[in-house]
Structures are given as structure tokens and as C-alpha cells.
């Protein structure tokens, strides 16, 4: 996949060769970066695209010294905390974030339920609509978009759903305690390395770790609710009971039962829509950001994951803010290359959200702040 983007690789190589550094923080879409072999492959592919005047060997040395992989977060005391944010989403979180392998098989990742739904449902759809799943932050809207833009997919969708549900059900597990403990032991070693790297107390790291949501894939009941299998089963039962009753005629004894079955299916559809609307609801990231700020005493907390840029001041400007940089995936026909610009002005830190356009950087701090206030129902003067 990397070799299919030579322009990106050349740009990264040029950026690094100019003396800059790259800090990689993995999320739910690139868990494989926890493997050293994948990290080295990433470095080597960049090294094979050196800028003019730099040899491949020199570029290889540069990638070794200027690319850093962070298994959880990036932290600067008193100033900045950066994390992807997937651990606060049960659909995407891992039981052992610092060592997200399958207990008993460290050559395979323990994928969250979101990855499985993408693999067995979303990937089948994206052949026709390649950006739908990434940029529609409401599952009901995503389904409706598929119906509108690709009506032929409607016939196939139930089959995709059945396969997805089956695959997920076969992977829901609570691993044997001994195997899970072995993974936890490796994670504990990596947690200790983070303590030394960032000079943080183990208690503080445990406090942040405790904010994570339990992975749905490890809970049968939650997985059934997530995949709507419980509602589908009840609905099929209602249809199976209602169709024969309706066949007896409107004046027959089964009329009431058939009507009840129709109402049941309608209620189940509403319940399913409500449940699915919660899947991509990432408003909790604001609360998590506040809590991390309290724990660490940092000025700025930065997440991604939600695909929606966000800005929430913690109070007056000197108190800092929470930022979400959204996604760099194309949206509504254009890209939204939003990033956090952090500089020091007169010795004091100043952060703002910027968007990289063809003409150059554009300050979008105020626009995103205003949009965020509308989305969260805040008063116009809620931010300074």
C-alpha cells in the first residue's frame, strides 16, 4: 500500500531530510505499527525515496533517528498531550492497548469489532462507494446514503450483514486467563518503559488507562446489541408469526396478531436506528480530554479518531483547550487537511487549528470553534 503513494513517501523523506522529526501515534486503523517489523518497513520504504542530494544510505540513517513510534501517546509536561482516541470508544478499543495481540498468538492482532465490521461489511460496500464508511459519522445516514446512491446494493446488503454477524460471533471470546495474563505481562513491561520515557508515575498512567472503554468484542451481550442480532431475531420471529396470521384475512382471528407483528417490526426498526446512531457518537472525547488535563496538568489535549474537527476551551485562553484534528480523508468533494499549529509567542504557547490548502495554511480556529458550539448546543459566548 505504501509503495502506491510515491509522492507521499518523497514528501516525508524531504521533510525528514530538512531536519524535522515525525512522531507516529497509532490508532485503531494501524494497530500493526505495534510490531517492530512494520515500523522498520515503514522507515525503509521512506528511505528508498530520498530527496536530491541525499543517498539511500543517508536517508536510512535519518529515518532511524527522526521517526519515533509511540504506542499510546505523545506528552510534553505541562504543555501537551496527544493521543489517537480510539481507546475511549468500545467499538474500536483494545483490551491491551500497549500489546494488542491475540492472546495465545502474538502473530495476530486482536481486532476490535469496528475492524471486523469494516472487513466483512464496509469493505464490500466501498467497492462502489469508497469514502462512505470513513466520512459518514452516523450509521443510519450511511445506510441511507447507500440506498440512495447504490440501490442495487440493497439486495446484497442482507447477505453482507449475515456474513458480518457470523464472523463477529465466531470471534467474540474471553480468552483463557493464563493466555490473557501473558499478554498483560508484556503490556506491563511497556507501561514501565513509558514511565521512564515520560517520567510519569505508574499511578498517573493507570488513571488515564482506566478512562478507556471495555472492548465490545469481548462481551457477548454488547456484541449482540452492536450488530443488532437481538433485534433482527425478534423481528424475524414477529414476521414468521404475523404472515400466517395475516393470511387468514382481515376479519380472521389472526388479524390482531398480524397487526401486532407489524407494530413490533416498526418499533424494532426505530430501536435499531436509535442504537446505530450511538455507534459513532464521540462526544465523550470532550469529557475524557478534561479528565486528562486534570490528571496531567497539561495546557492542551489533542485527539483524532472522531473524523470531526473540534475545539473546546478549558476556560480563559491561558487555561488551554481541547483540539480534535478530524480526518484528512476527502469530504464533500474536497480535502480537509486540518492540523494543530503550536508555537511560542513572547515565551508563551499559542495553539490553533489550521487547514493546509493549495494556496497555503489557513486559520480555521474560529470557524471550527463556532461549528463545535453549534453542534454541542452551547451559547455563542461560551468561548472567549
C-alpha positions, 0 to 999 in steps of 0.5 A: 500500500505504501509503495502506491503513494510515491509522492507521499513517501518523497514528501516525508523523506524531504521533510525528514531530510530538512531536519524535522522529526515525525512522531507516529501515534497509532490508532485503531486503523494501524494497530500493526505499527505495534510490531517492530517489523512494520515500523522498520518497513515503514522507515525503509520504504521512506528511505528508498525515496530520498530527496536530491542530494541525499543517498539511500544510505543517508536517508536510512540513517535519518529515518532511524533517528527522526521517526519515533513510534509511540504506542499510546501517546505523545506528552510534553509536561505541562504543555501537551498531550496527544493521543489517537482516541480510539481507546475511549470508544468500545467499538474500536478499543483494545483490551491491551492497548500497549500489546494488542495481540491475540492472546495465545498468538502474538502473530495476530492482532486482536481486532476490535469489532469496528475492524471486523465490521469494516472487513466483512461489511464496509469493505464490500460496500466501498467497492462502489462507494469508497469514502462512505464508511470513513466520512459518514459519522452516523450509521443510519445516514450511511445506510441511507446514503447507500440506498440512495446512491447504490440501490442495487446494493440493497439486495446484497446488503442482507447477505453482507450483514449475515456474513458480518454477524457470523464472523463477529460471533465466531470471534467474540471470546474471553480468552483463557486467563493464563493466555490473557495474563501473558499478554498483560505481562508484556503490556506491563513491561511497556507501561514501565518503559513509558514511565521512564520515557515520560517520567510519569508515575505508574499511578498517573498512567493507570488513571488515564488507562482506566478512562478507556472503554471495555472492548465490545468484542469481548462481551457477548451481550454488547456484541449482540446489541452492536450488530443488532442480532437481538433485534433482527431475531425478534423481528424475524420471529414477529414476521414468521408469526404475523404472515400466517396470521395475516393470511387468514384475512382481515376479519380472521382471528389472526388479524390482531396478531398480524397487526401486532407483528407489524407494530413490533417490526416498526418499533424494532426498526426505530430501536435499531436506528436509535442504537446505530446512531450511538455507534459513532457518537464521540462526544465523550472525547470532550469529557475524557480530554478534561479528565486528562488535563486534570490528571496531567496538568497539561495546557492542551489535549489533542485527539483524532479518531472522531473524523470531526474537527473540534475545539473546546476551551478549558476556560480563559485562553491561558487555561488551554483547550481541547483540539480534535484534528478530524480526518484528512480523508476527502469530504464533500468533494474536497480535502480537509487537511486540518492540523494543530499549529503550536508555537511560542509567542513572547515565551508563551504557547499559542495553539490553533487549528489550521487547514493546509490548502493549495494556496497555503495554511489557513486559520480555521480556529474560529470557524471550527470553534463556532461549528463545535458550539453549534453542534454541542448546543452551547451559547455563542459566548461560551468561548472567549 
